[in-house]
Amino acid sequence: MAGYIGILCSDPWLHNQFTQVELRTLKSQYHTLRRESGPLTLSDLPSKMSKLKVVGENLTEEERDSFLRSNYQNMNDEVDFELFLRVYLKLHAHASSKMGSPAKNSSAFLKAATTTLLHTISESEKSSYVSHINNYLGEDKFLKQFLPIDPSTNDLFEIVKDGVLLCKLINVAVPGTIDERAINMKRLLNPWERNENHTLCLNSAKAIGCTVVNIGTQDFIEGRRHLVVGLIAQIIKIQLLADLNLKKTPQLVELVDSSEDAEELLSLPPEKILLRWMNFQLKKSEYKKVVSNFSSDIKDGEAYAHLLNVLAPEHSNPRTLTVKDPLKKANLVLEHADKMGCKRYLTAKDIVEGSPNLNLAFVAHVFQHRNGLSTQTKNISFLETSPDDVQVSREERVFRFWLNSLGNTMCIDNVFEDLRDGWILLETLDKVSPKIVNWKIANKPPIKMPFKKVENCNQVLKLGKQLKFSLVNIAGNDIVQGNKKLILAYLWQLMRCHMLQLLRNLRFHSHGKEITDADILEWANNLVKNSRGQSRMNSFKDKSLSDGIFFLELLSAVQPRVVNWSLVTKGLSDEEKTMNASYIISIARKLGCSIFLLPEDITEVNQKMILTLTASIMYWCLNQPVEDKSSSSSDSENGSQSETMSNSTMDDAASESSLE
C-alpha cells in the first residue's frame, strides 16, 4: 500500500502545510466539487470556492477571480487535488494580507504556507514529560528496551512513532482504558500495524477526555512535535488530576461548609478544585492573596513558599519567606518539595516564567503526595451513591466526551453545568444538521441575563422537535436549571440522531433513505450470518450479548482476522465477560470506531451504548473502500488487519461540514 502522504498528497512540502484531518476535509470538499460539475478548471474555482471558510468569507468571487488570473496564465488548466491545495493556500494568504491581520475564521486552517515553522514546543515541558514517562513506564516489559529516554534529545518523537508508548501512557492515566492484547507490540512494526496502534491511541485518548480534533495518525508517524507533546500533556494532566474529585478523595468535603457548596464542588473541573484546595491551605498561613491561576499568580514563589510550609512545616527554611529574588525563592521552594519527596515537574525558571502546564502538574503532584486534609470524612449523605447515580454519572461521561470530540468552540467539564446557556447544544445541532440553527437569534456566551439562556434553550428544544425528538414535558428553563434527567434524555436523542444522520449520508449504501435502529440491527445480523458466525442479536437489549461473542464475530466479519480468537474467552463468568468486553472496545477503536462506552456497558447490556457500538462499527465498515475490506494485513502475531486511517470516525465526519 502506498504511504498515506501518497493517498492524499504526494508532495511532501505541500502535505506539511496541513494536518491530516485538514487534508482529508479539503479532499472531501474537492471531490464534492467534482461530483457537482465534473472535471474542474482554474476558471471554475472563483465561484466554487465560495463555500470554503476564509477564502469564501473574506474574498468576493471577483477578487478570487482577479487573483487567480494574475497568478496563472491558463485558466483552462484542469485542477487536480494538489493544484487545488496550492490555490487554497495562495488565496488564504491573500485573504490574510488583504485584512491586514489573520483573516476571519482563519483558525479553521493553517494561516499560511509557512505555518509549520511557527509551531514550537517548550523544551522544559518536553523534558518534564519525558521524566514522567521514564518514571511510570521505565519498568514496562516491552518499553524498557527503549527507556529511559534522554530528555535533552528528540528520541521521544522517534519512540512514539510505533504508537505503543502512547497507548501505554493512556493506561497509566486511566487504567484499563486499552486492552493491551489489542496493541501491536513487536520491535519492528509494518505501516499497517503502526497505523492501527495510533488509531487505537487517538480513539482511546478521546474516550478518556483528550481533545484530538485535527490530529491524525500520520502526524505521529511523522513525529510532529507540537502535536505529540500536546497529546502527552493532556494524558499526563488527566492522570495527575484523577484524584481531584469527591468520589476518589472524599476528604475534599473539608473545603466546603454545606451540602449546597458540596454539590457545587462536585460540578467543578479538577483544576478548579485544585485551585480551591490550594487557597484553602493558604488560608492557614499568613498569605492573604487568592490564587486564581497557575501562571501569573505564582510567579513570585510566595504562594508556593507558604503552601509547602503549611503542608510540611518540618522541612521549612526561614529563608524561603524572606529572600526577595524570585529565582532564588523558587529554588528554595523546589528544595522544600524535594525534601517532601515530591517530583518537581518544573524548574525554578518555570515558576518565575509562570509555565501554566508545569505549575499545574507540580501542584497536582503535591496534592497527590500530601494534601493536608483530615483523614476523617464528614458524614454527608450525598457521598453515598445509589445505582441510579452511578448510571447518571456514566451517561454524563459518555455525552461529555462525545460533545468534546466534535470540535465545538468550548470544551465542557460537566454537561449539567456547562450546557445551561444552550450555546454548545446549538453548535452541536449545527454539526448534526448543518444550517438548522438560526444564529441571528442565538445569544453567544458569556451570557449574564437568565432569559437570554432560556432563549437559546428554547431554540434547542424547537430544533429537537424539528428533528423528531421526543420532548414531552420539557421546557427551555429545564436545561437552564440543569435538570439531569431531561438533559440526558435530550443528549441521547441528539447523539442517536447524529449517528443515524452520518449513516444516511453514506448515500451509496442508504440511497438517501432514513436509517432506523431496525436497519442497524438487520445489517449486523446479516453480516455475522454471512460470515458464518454462530450468534445473533435479537434486539439491542438482548441479554445474550453480555458475553461479547456477537460483537467479536461482527468485528471479525467487517475486517477478517482482526480478532485473535486465541485471546477470547467463552464469556461464562463475569470475569470472562469483562475480558471480552474490554477486548471488543479496544479492537473497535483500533479499527477506527469512535466510541465512548465502558466494558460494563456491554456486560450489563446497556441498550443505548449497545446501539452506539453497533452503529459505529456499521459506519466504519460502510465508509471503507471496497478494496480495503477485501484486503488483508500481515499481522500474524495479533491476527489483526486494517488499512484505514484513524480519523474515519463519526465525529470527524461531522467536523468536515465546517468548511461549508
N, C-alpha and C positions, 0 to 999 in steps of 0.2 A: 504494500500500500504506500502511496506517495505520502510524504510528510504533510502535516496539517497546513503548513505555510503554502504548500503546493495546491491544496484544496481551495483555499480562499484567495491567496495572493502569492504569486511566485517570486515577486520582487522583495528581497529581504528588507531593503530600506523602507519601501512603501508599507510593508507589513508592520514594521516597528513604529509607525506613526499612530497606530490604533491598538486598543486592547482586543482580545479575541471576541468578546461579546459585541464590541462596536463593529468589528469587521463582519460578523455574522449578521448583524442588524442591517448594515448597509448592503450586504449581499442580498438579503431578503427584499429590501427596497428596490434594488437593481432588477431582480427577477420579476417583481411586481410590475415595474415599468415596462419591461419587455413583454410580459404577458398581455398588457393592455394595448400595446401598439406595435408589437413585433420588434425587429432589429432597431436599435437606437442609433441616431447620428448626433453629432455635436449640436446641430441646429434644433434638435428636439429638447435638449436639456434645459434651456432657459424656462420653458413652460412646465416641463415635467418635474423640475426640482423645486417647484413652489411648495410641495408638501413636506420638504425636509426642513427641520429646525435650523436655525441660524441663517443658512443661505436663503431659505424661503421667507423668513420673517424680517430679515434685515436688508434684503436687496429686492428691488422690484424686478419683474420679468425683463423690463427694458435694460435695467442695469446689468443683470446677468448676461443678457444677450450681447450688450456692448463689450463687456469684459471678455467674454469668450472670443468674440470676433477680433479683439485686439491681441489675443494670445495664441490663436490657432488660425492657420492660413486657410485650411479647407474645412468648412463647417459640415460638409457631407461625409466626413470620415465616420466610419462605424465605431461605436463606443463599446469596447469590451469592459470587463469589470475593473481592470487595473486603470484604464483611462478614466473610468467613472470616479475612482478614488482620487486620482490626481486632480481632476476637475473640482471635485468636492473640496479638497484641501486648498486649492488656489482660491476658490470662491469664499471659503471660510476665512482665509487670511485677509482677503479683500474686504469682507464684511467687517472684520475687526478693525482694520485700518480706517475704514470709512467712518466708523462710530467713534474713533479716537480713543477707544478703550475696548476691553473684551466685549464681543457682540452679545446682544440679548440671547439668553438661553445657551451661551457658549459652553456652559458646563456639560451640556449633553454629549459633546465630543471634545477631543483634544483641541486646543486653541490654535495650533499652527503646526507646520511640518517639523518644527524643532522641539516640540513639546517633550519628547522623551529625554532631551538633555536637561530639562528643568526638574525632573524627578530626583530628589536627593533623599538620603536617609541619614539618620543620626547615628554616627559611629558609636556613640555612648549607649544608645538604645540597643543597637545590634550586639554590642559586647555584653550588655546585661542579659539579653535574651539567650545568647549563646551560653552564658554561665548557667542560666536556669535550665536549659536543655541538658547540659553536661551533668548537672546535679540530679535531675529527675530521670534521665534516660541513660545515664552512664553505665548502669548495670544491666540494661536490656540485653537479652541473649543474642538478638540479631544485630542491634545497633552498636554494641560495644566494640565491634571491629572498626567502626568509623569514628567513635568518640574516644577521648574528648576532642571537641572542635577548638581550634585556636581562634580566639576572638579577634586577633589582630589581622586575620586573613579573611578571604572571601570563601573559605571552604564551605560555610553554611549553605551558600547558594548552589554549590555542586551537590551536596549531600541531599538536599530537598528534591532534586530532580527525579528521583525514583518514587517519591510520594510516601515512602514508608515512615520516615521521621515525622512528617506532619500528621499522619494517621495515628501514630503512637502518642504524639503530643496531645491530640484531641482526647485520647483515652485517659491521659494523665489529668486533663482538666475536668472531664466528666466521665468517670469510669464506666465502662460497659457500652459506650456510645457505638463503637465499632467492634464487631465480632472479628477478632484477629484471624480467624480462619478464612476470612474473605480478602485479606491483604495478600498481594503477591509479594512474597519475600524470597528473593534469590539475590545473589551478589550482582549478577548481570541480568537485567530485565530487558525484554524487547519493547519496541514502542507501544504495542497494544497493552502490555502489562503495566507499563508506566502510566499510560493514559487512564487505565482502569483505577489505579491507585489514586491518581489525582482527582478523578471523578468521584470516587468514594470519599476522599478527603473533603472536597468542596461541598458535596451534598450533606455530609455529616457535620461540617462546620456550620452550615445553615441551620441544621437541626439542633445545635446547642446555642444558637443565638448570634452567631457571627454574621456580619454583613459582607456578602461576597458578590454584590452586584458589580458587573463589569470586570470580573476576574474569571479567567478560563484556564483549562489545563495547560495550554501552550505557554501561558505566562510563567508557570512554574518550571516547565521543561526548559524554557529559555532562561530561567533564573532571573526574572525581572525583580530587581532587588527591593524596590519600594513596595511592590505587591506582596512579596514573600514576607518582608518584615511587618507589613501592615496586618497580614493574617495571623502571623505568630503573636503579635502584640495583642490581638483580640482574644486568641485562645488562652494566653497566659493571664490576661485580665480576668477572664471567666473563671479560671482556676483559683486565682488569688482572692476573688470576691465571693467564692462559693459559699462560705460560712456566714456571710453577712445577711442573714435573714432570721426571723424569729423561730422558724422551724428547726434550722440547724443549730442556732445559738439562742436558746430561749432566754439566756441571761440578758439579752438586749432589752428586755422589758424594763430593765433598770433605767433606761433612757427616758421613759415616759411616766406620766403621773396618773393616767386614767385609761380606761378601755377605749375611749374615743381616740386618744393620742396613739394608743397601740394599733388601732385599726389604720390610722394614717401611716404609722411606721411600716405596717405590712405592705402598703401600696408603694412605698418609696423604692427607687432603684438602689442597688447595692452601694454605688459610690456616694449617694446622698446619705445613706445610713452610716457609711464610714466617716463622712464629714461630721454628722451629728455625734457619733461616738467620740471623735477627736475633740470636739468642742465640749462635750460632757466631761471628759477627763481634764481638759484645760481649765474648767471652772474650779477645779480643786487646787489650782496653782494661783500665782499672782498675775498670770497673763490675762489681760482684760479684753483683748480684741476677739472678734469672731472670725474663724477661718471659713471662707466660703468657696475656696478653690484649692487645687493642688499646684498652683503656679505662683502668681504674684504674692499671695498672702503668706507664703512660707519661704520666700527668697532670702529673708534676713536671718533665718535659722532660729529665731526667737521661739516660735511656736514649737518646733521640734525639741529645743532645749528643755522647755517646761514640760512637754508631754512625756519625754523619757524620764525626767526627774520624778514625775508622778507615778509612772509605771514601774520604774526600777531605781528607787532612791539609793539603794546600796551601791550603785555604780556611778553616782553623780559626781561631777567635777565642778567645784565652785567657779572655775574659770569660764565654763561654758556660758554662764549667765552674764559674766562681767566683760568678756572680751568684746570689742567693738567691731573688729574687722569681720565681715560676713563670711569670707572664705575660711578664716581660722575657726570661727564659730561652727561652721558646717563640718569641718574636720573633727572638732571635738564631739559634735553630735554623733558622727559616724563611729568614733571610738567608743562612745557610750553604747551604741547599738551593737557593736562587736562584742562588748562585754556581756550583753544580754543574750548573745547567741543568735542575733537576727542577721540574716543575709542583707547585704547592702542594697543591691539593685541599682544603686546610683553612686556617683562620686560627689565630692564637695562642690565641684564645679556645676554639676547637675542641679544641686539645691540652689545655688546662687543664681543660676540662669533660669530657674523655675521650670524645669522639664516636667510637664504635667503627667505624662505616662509613667515615667520612672518614679516620680514622687508618689503617685497613687500606688504603684507597686510596692514601694517601701513602706508606706503607712499600712497597706493591707497585710504585709508580712508581719509587721509589728503587732497588728491586731491578732493574727493567727497565733503568734508566739506568746503574747502576753496582753490580754485585752483589759485586765484590771477590773473586770466585772465580778459581781458577787456570785459565788457558786450556788447560792440559794435562789431558786427561781420563784418569783411571785406566783401565787395561786390565782391565775387569771383564766377564766373559763374558755376564752376564745383560742387558747393554745391547744385545747383538746379538739382534734379534727374528727368530724364524722365521715362516713363513707361518701356522702354527698359532697362534702367539702373537698375531698381528695379528687373526685371526678371533675368538679368545677375547676380545680387547680390544674389538672391535666389538660382539660379542654382549653383553658385560658392560655396555657403554654403553647399548645399547637397553633392556635389562632394568632398569638403574638408573633411567633417565629414565621408563620406564613405571611402575615402582613409585612413584617420587616424584610422578607425576601423579595418583595415586589418592587423595591426601589422607590418607595414613597419619599417625600421630602423630609420626613422626620421618622426616626426610629422610636418605637414605643416600648415602654418598660412594663406597662400594666394596662391591659385592654379596658379594664373597668374605670380607670382614671384617665388614660390618655386619649380615649375616643369620645370623651364627653362633649367636645366642641364640634364634633361631626366632620372636621376637615379631612382627617385621614380616611374616614369612611367614604367621603366624596371622591378623594383621589383614587381609592381602590375601585369604586364603582366605575370611574372613568377608564380604568385599565381593563376591568371585566367587560364593560360595554362602552367602547370609545364614543365620545361626543354625547353621551347620555346626560351628563351633568350640565346644568345651566350655571356657568361660572359667574355670570353677571349678577346673580342674586346670592352668591355664596360669600360668606364672611371669612376672611383669612386671619389666622392667628397672628399675634396674640389677641384674644377676644376677652374683653373685660365685662361687657354687658351680657347678663344671662340670656336675655331674649334673642341676642344675636346667635348664641349657641343653639337655642331652640329652633331658630330659622334654618340653620344648617341641618339639624337633625330631622326637622320636618321634611326637608328635601330628600334626605337619606331614605326616609320611610316612603315617600312618594315614588322615588325611583325603584325601591324594593317592590312596591306593588306593580309597577310597570313590568318588572322582571318576573312577576307572578310568584313572589314570596308569600308565604302565609304569615300575615301580620295582624292577627286578631288581638284586640285589646292592648295595643302598644301605641304610645304617643311619643313625639319627639322629646318631650320632657323626661321620659323614662331613661333615655340614653344619657341626657344631661345629668340626671340624678345617679347614674351608674348602676342601674338595675341589672344585676348579674345574669339572672335567668333570661331576660329579654335580649340583652346584648349577645349572649352566647347563641341564642336561637337565631338572631339575625346573622351573626357571623357564619354560622354553619350553612345557612342558605346561600350566603354570598360566596363562600368557598366552594360549595357544590355547584353553584351557577358558573363559577369560574372554570371548574373542571369540565363541565358539560359544554361550555362555550368553546373551549380550546379543542375539544374533541369534534365539535360540529364544524370548526374552522378547517379541519382536515377534509376538505370537500371531496378529495379523491375517494375517500372511504365512506363518508356520510352523505355525499351528494347534496350537501347543504341542508339536510333534514335535521330536525331536533334529535338530540341523543338523549335517551332516557336511562334510568337506572336498570331497567329490564334489558336494554341493549348491551350494557356493560356486562351484566350477568351472563347473557347468552354468548357474548363474544368469548368471555373467559372459559366457560364450559365447553364451547365448541373447540377452542384451541387445545385445551387439555385432552379432550376426547380424540381429536385428530392426531395428536402426538402420542396416542396410545397410553395416556395416563389412566390411572385406576380410580381417581377420586372425582367428586362432583360437589359443586356448591349450590345448594337448594335455594338459599337466599343469603343476604349479607349478614344475617344473624344466625346462620346455621351453626349450631354448637360443635359440629364435627370439624369445623375449621380450626379449632383450638390446637390441634396437633401440628398444624402448619404444613402438612403434606400437600394439600391442594395448591398452595401458593408456591411451594418448591417445584411442583410439576408444571405450574403455569410459567414460572421463570425459566425453567428448562425448555419449555415449549417456545417461548419468544426468542430465546437465544440458546441453541443447543450446546450442551456441555458446560453451561455457566454454573451449574450446581455440581459440586463434588459430593456424590451420594455416599461416599465412604464416611463423610463427616455428619451425615444426617442421622438423627435418632428416630426411633419408632413413635415417639411422642406419646408414650403411655403414662409416664409420671409427670407431675408438674414441672420437675426439673428438666426433663427431656423436652417438654413443650416449650419451655422458656428458651432452651438452647436452639431449638428450631426457629423460633420467632426471631431471636437475635440474628441468626444467620440470614433469614429471609430479608430483614430490613437492610442489612449491610450489602447483600447481593443486589438488591433492588437499587440502592444508592450507587453501587459500583457500576451498574449499567448506565445510570443517568437519571433515575427517578428522583424527583424532589419530594420527599415525604418527611413527615414530622411526627409520626406515631411512635409509641414505645412498645417493647415486646409484650407487655401486659395487655395492650390493646388487641393483640392477636390472640393471646391465650384466653382472655376473657371475652373474646368475640364482640368487641365494641363496634356496633353496626356502622356508625359514621366513619370510623377510621378504616374499617374493612373496605367500605366503598371507596374511600380516597386512595387506598393502596391499590385496589384493582384498577381504578380509573387511571392512576399514574402509570401503571405497567402498560395498560392499553394505549395511553397517549404516547409513551416512549416507543412501543412496538410499531404503531401505525405511522410514526414520524420517521422511521428508518427507511432509507432507500432499499429497494428490493435486493440489490446485490449484497448489502450489509447483512441482511437477515440470513442469506443462504451461505455466506462465507463462514469460515471458522478460524479460530486462532490456534496458536501452537502452545498454549499453556497446558502442559501435561501435568504440572505439579498441582495446580489448583483446579484443573478441569474447567477453566473459565475462558470466555472469549468475548470480545467486544471491540468493534471498530468505531464506536461512537465517541463524540466529544462531550465533555462534561455538561455543558450548558444546554443540551437539548431537553430542557426541563420546562415544566409548566409555567413557572414564574418568569423565566426568561422570555418565553413566547409572549407573555403579556407585555413585557417591557419593550418589545420590538415595536409596539404600536406608538411609542413615544416619539417616533420620527414623523408621524403622520400629522 
